[in-house]
């Protein structure tokens, strides 16, 4: 089972022209990821650039429309992620409970955890078969 631990952004992550991490926080997050790697459950982890460097694609009856960042509502933005593969939801919950506060101890922060779909979750179909033919490492499952 794969789970994504998503760090929600905070206004200072969006406002700063360059990110200068708090050394204690950065060390704690590095140690946490090292522990995940030693346990064999870490698949990937990275921070995301501020929304001012991104864009969104809006879909509607008129087609697609590109909207450049920055985006005003920061509480819905993701600042980074950690992707893990574990045996159960409970194991993912235990790992996520140990995630260090990404903005520093005692400060407000939110980390959200969501399970990823595996292609096996969708059953057999031509669309699933096309994805399987791509042989992507992110497909999960064992077909």
DSSP file (Angstrom, degrees, kcal/mol; ACC not computed):
  #  RESIDUE AA STRUCTURE BP1 BP2  ACC     N-H-->O    O-->H-N    N-H-->O    O-->H-N    TCO  KAPPA ALPHA  PHI   PSI    X-CA   Y-CA   Z-CA
    1    1 A X              0   0    0      0, 0.0    85,-2.9     0, 0.0     2,-0.4   0.000 360.0 360.0 360.0 131.4    0.0    0.0    0.0
    2    2 A X  E     -A   85   0A   0    114,-0.4   114,-2.6    83,-0.2     2,-0.4  -0.856 360.0-175.7-105.9 139.3    1.4    3.4   -1.0
    3    3 A X  E     -AB  84 115A   0     81,-2.4    81,-2.7    -2,-0.4     2,-0.6  -0.982  16.5-144.5-132.0 143.0    0.6    6.6    1.0
    4    4 A X  E     -AB  83 114A   0    110,-3.2   110,-2.1    -2,-0.4     2,-0.7  -0.943   6.5-156.3-108.9 124.0    1.5   10.2    0.3
    5    5 A X  E     -AB  82 113A   0     77,-3.2    77,-1.9    -2,-0.6     2,-0.5  -0.891  19.3-162.7 -96.0 113.4    2.3   12.3    3.3
    6    6 A X  E     -AB  81 112A   0    106,-4.0   106,-2.9    -2,-0.7     2,-0.6  -0.868  12.0-146.6-108.2 127.9    1.6   15.9    2.1
    7    7 A X  E     -AB  80 111A   0     73,-2.7    72,-3.5    -2,-0.5    73,-1.1  -0.811  19.7-136.7 -90.1 120.1    2.9   19.0    3.9
    8    8 A X  E     -A   78   0A   0    102,-2.6   102,-0.3    -2,-0.6    70,-0.3  -0.520  24.4-114.6 -73.9 144.3    0.5   21.8    3.6
    9    9 A X        -     0   0    0     68,-2.2     2,-0.3    65,-0.4    68,-0.1  -0.305  22.2-149.3 -76.0 163.2    2.0   25.2    2.8
   10   10 A X    >>  -     0   0    0     99,-0.1     3,-1.4    -2,-0.0     4,-1.2  -0.900  33.2-100.8-126.6 157.8    2.1   28.2    5.2
   11   11 A X  H 3> S+     0   0    0     -2,-0.3     4,-2.0     1,-0.3     3,-0.3   0.836 119.8  56.3 -52.2 -38.1    2.1   31.8    4.1
   12   12 A X  H 3> S+     0   0    0      1,-0.2     4,-1.9     2,-0.2    -1,-0.3   0.819 101.8  56.7 -68.0 -27.3    5.8   32.3    4.7
   13   13 A X  H <4 S+     0   0    0     -3,-1.4    -1,-0.2     1,-0.2    -2,-0.2   0.874 113.2  41.5 -65.9 -35.5    6.6   29.4    2.3
   14   14 A X  H  < S+     0   0    0     -4,-1.2    -2,-0.2    -3,-0.3    -1,-0.2   0.804 117.4  47.0 -79.3 -30.7    4.7   31.2   -0.4
   15   15 A X  H  < S+     0   0    0     -4,-2.0    -2,-0.2    -5,-0.2     2,-0.2   0.800  87.4  93.6 -85.5 -30.9    6.1   34.7    0.5
   16   16 A X     <  -     0   0    0     -4,-1.9     3,-0.1    -5,-0.2    34,-0.1  -0.425  63.1-149.9 -70.2 131.9    9.8   34.0    0.8
   17   17 A X  S    S+     0   0    0      1,-0.2     2,-0.4    -2,-0.2    -1,-0.2   0.855  89.5  18.6 -68.4 -33.1   11.8   34.6   -2.3
   18   18 A X  S    S-     0   0    0      2,-0.0     2,-0.6    -3,-0.0    -1,-0.2  -0.999  85.3-122.6-137.0 138.0   14.3   31.9   -1.2
   19   19 A X        -     0   0    0     -2,-0.4     2,-0.6    -3,-0.1    -6,-0.1  -0.683  24.8-177.3 -83.2 119.4   13.6   29.2    1.4
   20   20 A X        -     0   0    0     -2,-0.6     3,-0.1     0, 0.0    -2,-0.0  -0.916  22.8-144.7-114.5 101.5   16.1   29.3    4.2
   21   21 A X        -     0   0    0     -2,-0.6     2,-0.4     1,-0.1    82,-0.1  -0.297  19.2-107.1 -71.5 148.7   15.2   26.3    6.4
   22   22 A X     >  -     0   0    0      1,-0.1     4,-3.0     2,-0.0     5,-0.2  -0.615  31.3-136.7 -66.2 124.5   15.4   26.3   10.2
   23   23 A X  H  > S+     0   0    0     -2,-0.4     4,-2.5     1,-0.2     5,-0.2   0.868 100.3  49.8 -59.3 -40.6   18.4   24.0   10.8
   24   24 A X  H  > S+     0   0    0      2,-0.2     4,-2.0     1,-0.2    -1,-0.2   0.919 114.5  44.9 -65.1 -42.7   16.8   22.1   13.7
   25   25 A X  H  > S+     0   0    0      2,-0.2     4,-2.4     1,-0.2    -2,-0.2   0.924 113.5  50.0 -65.8 -44.5   13.7   21.5   11.7
   26   26 A X  H  X S+     0   0    0     -4,-3.0     4,-2.3     1,-0.2    -2,-0.2   0.899 111.3  49.2 -61.8 -41.3   15.6   20.5    8.5
   27   27 A X  H  X S+     0   0    0     -4,-2.5     4,-2.5    -5,-0.2    -1,-0.2   0.891 110.3  51.0 -64.7 -40.2   17.8   18.1   10.6
   28   28 A X  H  X S+     0   0    0     -4,-2.0     4,-2.2     2,-0.2    -2,-0.2   0.910 112.0  46.3 -64.6 -42.4   14.7   16.5   12.1
   29   29 A X  H  X S+     0   0    0     -4,-2.4     4,-2.4     2,-0.2    -2,-0.2   0.893 112.3  50.9 -68.6 -39.0   13.0   16.0    8.8
   30   30 A X  H  X S+     0   0    0     -4,-2.3     4,-2.2    -5,-0.2    -2,-0.2   0.915 111.1  48.6 -62.8 -42.4   16.3   14.6    7.3
   31   31 A X  H  X S+     0   0    0     -4,-2.5     4,-2.1     2,-0.2    -2,-0.2   0.896 110.3  51.6 -64.3 -40.4   16.5   12.1   10.2
   32   32 A X  H  X S+     0   0    0     -4,-2.2     4,-2.2     2,-0.2    -2,-0.2   0.933 111.7  46.2 -61.0 -47.0   12.9   11.1    9.8
   33   33 A X  H  X S+     0   0    0     -4,-2.4     4,-2.5     1,-0.2    -1,-0.2   0.847 109.7  54.5 -67.5 -33.4   13.5   10.4    6.1
   34   34 A X  H  X S+     0   0    0     -4,-2.2     4,-2.6     2,-0.2    -1,-0.2   0.907 108.3  49.8 -63.1 -41.2   16.7    8.5    6.9
   35   35 A X  H  X S+     0   0    0     -4,-2.1     4,-1.8     2,-0.2    -2,-0.2   0.907 110.0  50.2 -64.7 -41.9   14.7    6.3    9.3
   36   36 A X  H  X>S+     0   0    0     -4,-2.2     5,-2.1     2,-0.2     6,-0.8   0.927 111.9  48.5 -59.6 -44.9   12.0    5.7    6.5
   37   37 A X  H ><5S+     0   0    0     -4,-2.5     3,-1.2     1,-0.2    -2,-0.2   0.916 110.0  50.4 -63.3 -44.4   14.8    4.7    4.1
   38   38 A X  H 3<5S+     0   0    0     -4,-2.6    -1,-0.2     1,-0.3    -2,-0.2   0.824 108.9  53.0 -64.6 -30.1   16.5    2.4    6.6
   39   39 A X  H 3<5S-     0   0    0     -4,-1.8    -1,-0.3    -5,-0.2    -2,-0.2   0.573 113.3-122.7 -79.7  -9.1   13.1    0.7    7.2
   40   40 A X  T <<5S+     0   0    0     -3,-1.2    -3,-0.2    -4,-0.5    -2,-0.1   0.704  85.1 104.7  78.5  20.1   12.7    0.2    3.4
   41   41 A X      < +     0   0    0     -5,-2.1    44,-2.4    43,-0.1     2,-0.4   0.540  45.6 103.7-110.1  -8.5    9.4    2.1    3.1
   42   42 A X  E     +C   84   0A   0     -6,-0.8    42,-0.2    42,-0.2     3,-0.1  -0.633  31.8 164.9 -80.5 124.6   10.6    5.4    1.6
   43   43 A X  E     -     0   0A   0     40,-3.3     2,-0.3    -2,-0.4    41,-0.2   0.763  65.1 -25.4-102.4 -39.1    9.8    5.7   -2.2
   44   44 A X  E     -C   83   0A   0     39,-1.5    39,-3.7     2,-0.0    -1,-0.4  -0.972  52.1-174.4-169.3 157.6   10.3    9.4   -2.7
   45   45 A X  E     +C   82   0A   0     -2,-0.3     2,-0.3    37,-0.3    37,-0.2  -0.938  15.8 149.3-161.1 141.7   10.2   12.8   -1.0
   46   46 A X  E     -C   81   0A   0     35,-2.2    35,-2.7    -2,-0.3     2,-0.3  -0.976  37.2-117.8-167.0 156.3   10.6   16.4   -2.1
   47   47 A X  E     -C   80   0A   0     -2,-0.3     2,-0.4    33,-0.3    33,-0.3  -0.673  31.4-130.2 -92.7 157.2    9.6   20.0   -1.5
   48   48 A X        -     0   0    0     31,-4.0     3,-0.1    -2,-0.3    -2,-0.0  -0.865  20.1-111.6-110.2 144.2    7.6   21.9   -4.0
   49   49 A X        -     0   0    0     -2,-0.4   -35,-0.1     1,-0.1    -1,-0.0  -0.277  52.0 -80.8 -63.3 156.5    8.5   25.4   -5.3
   50   50 A X    >   -     0   0    0    -37,-0.2     3,-2.1   -34,-0.1    -1,-0.1  -0.166  42.2-108.1 -58.6 156.5    6.1   28.2   -4.2
   51   51 A X  G >  S+     0   0    0      1,-0.3     3,-1.9     2,-0.2    18,-0.3   0.705 112.7  75.5 -63.6 -19.4    2.8   28.6   -6.2
   52   52 A X  G 3  S+     0   0    0      1,-0.3    -1,-0.3    17,-0.2    17,-0.1   0.712  96.3  50.6 -64.9 -16.9    4.1   31.7   -7.9
   53   53 A X  G <  S+     0   0    0     -3,-2.1    -1,-0.3    15,-0.1    -2,-0.2   0.351 110.0  62.4 -98.6   4.6    6.3   29.5  -10.0
   54   54 A X    <   -     0   0    0     -3,-1.9    15,-2.8    -4,-0.1     2,-0.3  -0.442  62.8-150.7-117.5-170.2    3.4   27.2  -11.0
   55   55 A X  E     -D   68   0B   0     13,-0.3     2,-0.3    -2,-0.1    13,-0.2  -0.963   9.3-134.0-155.3 165.9    0.1   27.3  -12.8
   56   56 A X  E     -D   67   0B   0     11,-2.6    11,-2.8    -2,-0.3     2,-0.6  -0.940  11.7-138.6-124.7 149.5   -3.3   25.6  -12.8
   57   57 A X  E     -D   66   0B   0     -2,-0.3     2,-0.5     9,-0.2     9,-0.2  -0.953  19.0-158.6-107.0 119.2   -5.3   24.2  -15.7
   58   58 A X  E     -D   65   0B   0      7,-3.3     7,-2.1    -2,-0.6     2,-0.4  -0.854   5.7-157.4 -99.6 132.3   -9.1   25.0  -15.3
   59   59 A X  E     +D   64   0B   0     -2,-0.5     2,-0.3     5,-0.2     5,-0.2  -0.869  27.3 134.3-109.9 141.1  -11.5   22.8  -17.3
   60   60 A X  E >   -D   63   0B   0      3,-1.7     3,-1.8    -2,-0.4    -2,-0.0  -0.933  69.2 -68.3-164.4-173.2  -15.0   23.8  -18.3
   61   61 A X  T 3  S+     0   0    0     -2,-0.3     3,-0.1     1,-0.3    -1,-0.0   0.809 128.5  55.1 -59.7 -30.7  -17.5   23.9  -21.1
   62   62 A X  T 3  S-     0   0    0      1,-0.3     2,-0.4     3,-0.0    -1,-0.3   0.508 117.1-112.4 -82.2  -3.9  -15.3   26.5  -22.9
   63   63 A X  E <   -D   60   0B   0     -3,-1.8    -3,-1.7     2,-0.0     2,-0.3  -0.864  59.1 -17.5 113.4-146.6  -12.3   24.2  -22.8
   64   64 A X  E     -D   59   0B   0     -2,-0.4     2,-0.4    -5,-0.2    -5,-0.2  -0.768  50.8-171.7-104.3 146.4   -9.1   24.6  -20.9
   65   65 A X  E     -D   58   0B   0     -7,-2.1    -7,-3.3    -2,-0.3     2,-0.5  -0.995  15.7-140.5-138.7 130.9   -7.7   27.8  -19.4
   66   66 A X  E     -D   57   0B   0     -2,-0.4     2,-0.5    -9,-0.2    -9,-0.2  -0.779  15.5-170.1 -93.0 130.2   -4.2   28.3  -17.8
   67   67 A X  E     -D   56   0B   0    -11,-2.8   -11,-2.6    -2,-0.5     2,-0.1  -0.978  14.9-141.4-121.9 117.8   -4.0   30.4  -14.7
   68   68 A X  E     -D   55   0B   0     -2,-0.5   -13,-0.3   -13,-0.2   -16,-0.1  -0.446  32.3 -91.6 -75.5 148.9   -0.5   31.3  -13.5
   69   69 A X  S    S+     0   0    0    -15,-2.8   -17,-0.2   -18,-0.3     2,-0.2  -0.238  76.8  99.4 -73.4 173.8    0.4   31.4   -9.8
   70   70 A X        -     0   0    0     -2,-0.0     2,-0.5   -15,-0.0   -18,-0.1   0.453  58.3-153.5 -79.7 163.4    0.7   32.7   -7.2
   71   71 A X        -     0   0    0     -2,-0.2   -20,-0.1     1,-0.1   -19,-0.1  -0.911   8.6-145.7-110.4 133.1   -2.5   31.4   -5.6
   72   72 A X  S    S+     0   0    0     -2,-0.5     2,-1.4     1,-0.2    -1,-0.1   0.852  83.5  70.7 -68.5 -38.5   -4.2   33.4   -2.8
   73   73 A X    >   +     0   0    0      1,-0.2     3,-1.0     2,-0.1    -1,-0.2  -0.632  56.2 171.5 -88.3  90.3   -5.6   30.5   -0.8
   74   74 A X  G >   +     0   0    0     -2,-1.4     3,-1.9     1,-0.2   -65,-0.4   0.741  63.5  76.6 -73.3 -22.7   -2.5   28.9    0.8
   75   75 A X  G 3  S+     0   0    0      1,-0.3    -1,-0.2   -67,-0.1    -2,-0.1   0.700  97.9  47.6 -65.1 -15.3   -4.3   26.6    3.1
   76   76 A X  G <  S+     0   0    0     -3,-1.0    -1,-0.3   -68,-0.1     2,-0.2   0.422  93.9  99.1-101.1   0.1   -5.1   24.3    0.2
   77   77 A X    <   -     0   0    0     -3,-1.9   -68,-2.2    -4,-0.1     2,-0.5  -0.569  66.5-133.4 -91.7 152.6   -1.6   24.2   -1.3
   78   78 A X  E     -A    8   0A   0    -70,-0.3   -70,-0.3    -2,-0.2     3,-0.1  -0.888  16.2-175.4-104.3 131.6    1.0   21.5   -0.9
   79   79 A X  E     -     0   0A   0    -72,-3.5   -31,-4.0    -2,-0.5     2,-0.3   0.646  67.4 -22.7 -98.5 -20.3    4.5   22.5    0.0
   80   80 A X  E     -AC   7  47A   0    -73,-1.1   -73,-2.7   -33,-0.3    -1,-0.3  -0.979  57.8-144.1-176.4 173.3    6.1   19.0   -0.1
   81   81 A X  E     -AC   6  46A   0    -35,-2.7   -35,-2.2    -2,-0.3     2,-0.4  -0.981   7.8-152.1-151.2 159.6    5.5   15.3    0.1
   82   82 A X  E     -AC   5  45A   0    -77,-1.9   -77,-3.2    -2,-0.3     2,-0.5  -0.991  17.0-154.5-133.0 127.7    6.8   12.0    1.2
   83   83 A X  E     +AC   4  44A   0    -39,-3.7   -40,-3.3    -2,-0.4   -39,-1.5  -0.908  18.7 177.2-107.8 123.5    5.8    8.8   -0.6
   84   84 A X  E     -AC   3  42A   0    -81,-2.7   -81,-2.4    -2,-0.5     2,-0.5  -0.874  23.4-148.6-124.4 156.2    5.9    5.6    1.4
   85   85 A X  E     +A    2   0A   0    -44,-2.4   -83,-0.2    -2,-0.3     2,-0.2  -0.983  32.3 158.7-124.9 118.7    5.0    2.0    0.7
   86   86 A X        -     0   0    0    -85,-2.9     3,-0.1    -2,-0.5   -46,-0.0  -0.740  49.4-111.1-132.4 175.9    3.8    0.0    3.8
   87   87 A X  S    S+     0   0    0     -2,-0.2     2,-0.3     1,-0.1   -85,-0.1   0.713  90.6   8.4 -84.7 -21.9    1.8   -3.1    4.6
   88   88 A X     >  -     0   0    0    -87,-0.1     4,-1.9     1,-0.1     5,-0.1  -0.968  69.5-107.5-155.3 165.5   -1.2   -1.4    6.1
   89   89 A X  H  > S+     0   0    0     -2,-0.3     4,-2.5     1,-0.2     5,-0.2   0.883 118.8  56.7 -61.7 -39.6   -3.1    1.8    6.9
   90   90 A X  H  > S+     0   0    0      1,-0.2     4,-2.3     2,-0.2    -1,-0.2   0.889 105.4  49.5 -62.7 -40.5   -2.1    1.4   10.5
   91   91 A X  H  > S+     0   0    0      2,-0.2     4,-2.3     1,-0.2    -1,-0.2   0.909 111.0  50.0 -65.1 -41.3    1.6    1.3    9.6
   92   92 A X  H  X S+     0   0    0     -4,-1.9     4,-2.6     1,-0.2    -2,-0.2   0.898 109.7  51.8 -61.9 -40.0    1.2    4.4    7.5
   93   93 A X  H  X S+     0   0    0     -4,-2.5     4,-2.1     2,-0.2    -2,-0.2   0.914 108.7  50.3 -63.4 -42.8   -0.6    6.1   10.4
   94   94 A X  H  X S+     0   0    0     -4,-2.3     4,-0.8     1,-0.2    -2,-0.2   0.924 112.6  46.1 -62.7 -44.3    2.3    5.3   12.7
   95   95 A X  H >< S+     0   0    0     -4,-2.3     3,-0.9     1,-0.2     4,-0.3   0.921 112.4  50.5 -63.5 -43.4    4.9    6.7   10.3
   96   96 A X  H >< S+     0   0    0     -4,-2.6     3,-1.3     1,-0.3    -1,-0.2   0.839 102.4  60.5 -68.0 -31.5    2.9    9.8    9.7
   97   97 A X  H 3< S+     0   0    0     -4,-2.1    -1,-0.3     1,-0.3    -2,-0.2   0.779 104.0  52.3 -62.5 -25.2    2.5   10.5   13.5
   98   98 A X  T << S+     0   0    0     -3,-0.9    -1,-0.3    -4,-0.8    -2,-0.2   0.480  78.3 122.1 -90.5  -3.6    6.2   10.7   13.7
   99   99 A X    <   -     0   0    0     -3,-1.3     3,-0.1    -4,-0.3   -70,-0.1  -0.424  68.1-118.8 -62.0 125.8    6.6   13.2   10.9
  100  100 A X        -     0   0    0     -2,-0.2     2,-0.4   -72,-0.2    -1,-0.1  -0.283  36.0 -88.5 -65.1 152.2    8.4   16.3   12.4
  101  101 A X    >   -     0   0    0      1,-0.2     3,-1.2     2,-0.1    -1,-0.1  -0.477  38.9-147.2 -60.3 118.0    6.5   19.6   12.4
  102  102 A X  T 3  S+     0   0    0     -2,-0.4    -1,-0.2     1,-0.3     3,-0.1   0.600  93.6  41.2 -71.8  -9.8    7.6   21.0    9.0
  103  103 A X  T 3  S-     0   0    0      1,-0.2    -1,-0.3     4,-0.2     5,-0.1   0.370 127.2 -77.6-114.8   2.8    7.5   24.6   10.1
  104  104 A X    X   -     0   0    0     -3,-1.2     3,-1.8     3,-0.1    -1,-0.2   0.006  60.6 -58.6 111.5 143.9    9.2   24.1   13.5
  105  105 A X  T 3  S+     0   0    0      1,-0.2     3,-0.1    -4,-0.1   -80,-0.0  -0.178 119.3  18.6 -55.7 139.4    8.0   22.9   16.9
  106  106 A X  T 3  S+     0   0    0      1,-0.3     2,-0.3     0, 0.0    -1,-0.2   0.394  99.9 112.5  83.1  -2.3    5.2   24.7   18.5
  107  107 A X  S <  S-     0   0    0     -3,-1.8    -1,-0.3     1,-0.1     2,-0.3  -0.709  76.3 -96.8-103.4 155.9    4.0   26.3   15.3
  108  108 A X        +     0   0    0     -2,-0.3     2,-0.3    -3,-0.1    -1,-0.1  -0.510  57.7 147.1 -70.5 130.1    0.8   25.7   13.4
  109  109 A X        -     0   0    0     -2,-0.3     2,-0.4     2,-0.0  -100,-0.1  -0.977  33.0-145.2-157.3 159.4    1.1   23.2   10.5
  110  110 A X        -     0   0    0   -102,-0.3  -102,-2.6    -2,-0.3     2,-0.5  -0.999   7.9-172.4-133.9 132.6   -0.9   20.5    8.8
  111  111 A X  E     -B    7   0A   0     -2,-0.4     2,-0.4  -104,-0.2  -104,-0.2  -0.996  12.6-161.6-120.9 126.0    0.3   17.3    7.3
  112  112 A X  E     -B    6   0A   0   -106,-2.9  -106,-4.0    -2,-0.5     2,-0.4  -0.858   1.0-157.3-109.3 142.4   -2.3   15.3    5.3
  113  113 A X  E     +B    5   0A   0     -2,-0.4     2,-0.4  -108,-0.2  -108,-0.2  -0.976  14.4 173.4-123.7 131.0   -2.0   11.6    4.4
  114  114 A X  E     -B    4   0A   0   -110,-2.1  -110,-3.2    -2,-0.4     2,-0.3  -0.996  29.2-123.1-137.1 141.6   -3.8    9.9    1.5
  115  115 A X  E     -B    3   0A   0     -2,-0.4  -112,-0.3  -112,-0.2     2,-0.2  -0.618  27.8-130.4 -80.3 140.5   -3.5    6.4    0.1
  116  116 A X        -     0   0    0   -114,-2.6  -114,-0.4    -2,-0.3     2,-0.2  -0.614  21.8-112.6 -86.1 149.7   -2.6    6.1   -3.6
  117  117 A X        -     0   0    0     -2,-0.2     2,-0.3  -116,-0.1    -1,-0.1  -0.560  24.0-149.7 -74.3 145.6   -4.7    4.0   -6.0
  118  118 A X    >   -     0   0    0     -2,-0.2     3,-2.0     1,-0.1     4,-0.3  -0.865  26.9-115.7-106.4 152.2   -3.0    0.9   -7.4
  119  119 A X  G >  S+     0   0    0     20,-1.5     3,-1.7    -2,-0.3     4,-0.3   0.826 114.9  66.3 -58.1 -30.4   -4.1   -0.2  -10.9
  120  120 A X  G >  S+     0   0    0      1,-0.3     3,-0.9    19,-0.2    -1,-0.3   0.753  87.6  69.6 -61.6 -23.2   -5.4   -3.4   -9.3
  121  121 A X  G <  S+     0   0    0     -3,-2.0    -1,-0.3     1,-0.2    -2,-0.2   0.714  96.9  52.8 -65.8 -20.0   -8.0   -1.2   -7.5
  122  122 A X  G <  S-     0   0    0     -3,-1.7    -1,-0.2    -4,-0.3    -2,-0.2   0.522  99.5-137.6 -97.6  -6.8   -9.7   -0.6  -10.9
  123  123 A X    <   -     0   0    0     -3,-0.9     2,-0.4    -4,-0.3    -1,-0.2  -0.223  48.1 -32.6  76.7-174.5  -10.2   -4.2  -12.1
  124  124 A X  S    S+     0   0    0      4,-0.1     2,-0.3    -4,-0.0     3,-0.1  -0.652  75.2 135.3 -85.1 133.7   -9.6   -5.3  -15.7
  125  125 A X     >  -     0   0    0     -2,-0.4     4,-2.4     1,-0.1     5,-0.2  -0.960  64.6-104.2-164.6 160.9  -10.3   -2.8  -18.5
  126  126 A X  H  > S+     0   0    0     -2,-0.3     4,-2.1     1,-0.2     5,-0.1   0.874 120.8  53.8 -59.7 -36.3   -8.6   -1.7  -21.7
  127  127 A X  H  > S+     0   0    0      2,-0.2     4,-1.8     1,-0.2    -1,-0.2   0.914 109.2  47.3 -64.3 -42.7   -7.6    1.6  -19.9
  128  128 A X  H  > S+     0   0    0      1,-0.2     4,-2.5     2,-0.2    -2,-0.2   0.916 110.2  53.2 -63.7 -43.2   -5.9   -0.3  -17.1
  129  129 A X  H  X S+     0   0    0     -4,-2.4     4,-2.0     1,-0.2    -1,-0.2   0.884 106.0  53.5 -60.4 -39.0   -4.2   -2.6  -19.6
  130  130 A X  H  X S+     0   0    0     -4,-2.1     4,-0.9     2,-0.2    -1,-0.2   0.908 109.6  48.2 -62.9 -41.6   -2.8    0.5  -21.4
  131  131 A X  H >X>S+     0   0    0     -4,-1.8     3,-0.8     1,-0.2     4,-0.7   0.909 109.1  53.3 -64.3 -41.0   -1.3    1.8  -18.2
  132  132 A X  H ><5S+     0   0    0     -4,-2.5     3,-1.1     1,-0.3    -1,-0.2   0.871 102.5  58.3 -61.8 -36.0    0.2   -1.6  -17.4
  133  133 A X  H 3<5S+     0   0    0     -4,-2.0    -1,-0.3     1,-0.3    -2,-0.2   0.770  96.5  62.8 -64.3 -25.7    1.9   -1.6  -20.8
  134  134 A X  H <<5S-     0   0    0     -4,-0.9    -1,-0.3    -3,-0.8    -2,-0.2   0.755  93.7-150.4 -69.5 -23.9    3.6    1.7  -19.8
  135  135 A X  T <<5 -     0   0    0     -3,-1.1     2,-0.2    -4,-0.7    -3,-0.1   0.907  23.8-177.8  53.7  48.8    5.4   -0.3  -17.1
  136  136 A X    > < -     0   0    0     -5,-0.5     3,-1.5     1,-0.1     4,-0.2  -0.535  33.5-133.8 -77.2 141.3    5.6    2.7  -14.8
  137  137 A X  G >  S+     0   0    0      1,-0.3     3,-0.6    -2,-0.2    -1,-0.1   0.758 104.9  60.4 -65.8 -21.6    7.3    2.3  -11.4
  138  138 A X  G 3  S+     0   0    0      1,-0.2    -1,-0.3     2,-0.0    -2,-0.0   0.416  76.9  93.6 -85.6   3.0    4.5    4.2   -9.8
  139  139 A X  G <   -     0   0    0     -3,-1.5   -20,-1.5   -21,-0.1   -19,-0.2   0.806  69.3-164.5 -69.7 -28.3    1.8    1.7  -10.9
  140  140 A X    <   +     0   0    0     -3,-0.6     3,-0.3    -4,-0.2   -21,-0.2   0.021  42.8  74.4  66.7 175.3    1.9   -0.4   -7.7
  141  141 A X  S    S-     0   0    0      1,-0.2    -1,-0.1   -23,-0.1    -2,-0.0  -0.106  79.8-101.7  74.9-176.6    0.4   -3.8   -7.5
  142  142 A X              0   0    0      1,-0.1    -1,-0.2    -3,-0.1    -2,-0.0  -0.134 360.0 360.0-143.0  42.8    1.7   -7.0   -9.0
  143  143 A X              0   0    0     -3,-0.3    -1,-0.1     0, 0.0    -2,-0.1   0.509 360.0 360.0 -69.8 360.0   -0.1   -7.8  -12.2
